[in-house]
Amino acid sequence: MSVSLRAVLIESPDPVALGAFWSAALETSIDPGADGVVIRFGQHLEQLLYIVEGPGPEGPRAGKPCMFLSAVDATLDEEAERLVALGAAVIDRKWNVARELNVGYAAMIDPEGNCFHLLSSDEEVRTAEHILETW
């Protein structure tokens, strides 16, 4: 048996504006929801990001878990740059093993300060593993 991620919920004082960022970040559409907006993502669009009206990251749920995303068709650096251009900010960078291998993550925040981590792409990880095997 296993579980799969079905939905993530983010509270925002402006769900439509924050939804526009996440829709662009995930490169998918945004739909109206009962209390905000819904963004469908994943291979078959079966996963949902709900952005509902609420106090945002400084409210009563401050310190809530951080989301983790992976770069897919770009490097970690390229994807981080794209997300920054959309309104996110990099708050920290961490590297696994050695910076030269470019495998790690960028700790980021969306335009409202919600935390997320952007992980290196699978291709970057495979390349680094191959290099490490030959050392």
C-alpha positions, 0 to 999 in steps of 0.5 A: 500500500502507499499514498499519493499527494492529492492536494496542498492548501495555501491561505492567502489574503489575495488568492487570485493574485497568488494563484496567478503566480502558482499557475505560471510557476506550475505552467498550468491553468487556474480555476475558480474554487469555493473559497479561492482558486484551484490549480491542477497539476501533476502528470494527469492534472490529478493533484490540486493546489488550493489557494483559499482566502486567509491570513497568509504565511504570517497568520495563525498557521505560520511555520506550516510545512514547506512544499518541495518542487523539482526542476523538470525540463531545466536545471535548478539554476534555470528554474530558480531564475524563472520563478524569481522572474515570476515574483518568487525570491531565493532565501538560501541555497544548499548543495549536496556533496560539492557546489560544482556538481550543482545538486541541491536545492534553493529555499524560496518564498512565493510573492506572499512569503510562503516557503517552498524548496526547489530541488535539482532536476532528476537529470542533474542528480543522475549526472552528479551520481555518475561523476561521483562513481568515477571519482 
